[in-house]
Every structure is written in C-alpha cells, then in structure tokens.
Amino acid sequence: MHVTIRPFGNSKGVIIPKPLLAQVGLQDEAEIEVQDGALVLRPVQAPVRQGWEQAAQAIAVAKEDEQVLGDGPLADEGEWQW
C-alpha cells in the first residue's frame, strides 16, 4: 500500500488505514523502531508482572493467601546446592 508522508508540526507523519491498525492490534499507542532499514510499528507490550500487586491484594482480602508448603523444612532441603 502506498501512503503519503505529510508535514506534522516539526515532524512528518502518515495516515494508517483503520483496517491495517486492526489487523495488527494497534489502537492508541505503539512501539516504533528501525529494523533492517525499515520502520516497524508494534503494539505496546504490557510491563512484566503488570497487575500482580492488585491480584495479590485481592487474594489477601479473600483470605486465600495461606502458605501451601507450611513453615517447616522440606524433606530434601539438606541436599540443595546454592
């Protein structure tokens, strides 16, 4: 598909057709980089562990945060190498 590069303030930009945005899952933000001489747009990846804090709080509120293994030593703990 051929697009026109247009002035946009002190920069330049292109209009990306809606079907192309939908096809790759782009909405309001994107990651952009130069790769092998081409501009590459990708959907923004959620940060690692995003939402873990809220999930842990919900588990604690529901009183579902008891220890699974207990407090005692494990049977083969003496054989572990660090």
Buried (B, 14 or more C-beta within 10 A) or exposed (E): EEEEEEEEEEEEEEEBEEEEBEEEEBEEEBEEEEEEEEEEEEEEEEEEEEEEEEEEEEEEEEEEEEEEEEEEEEEEEEEEEE
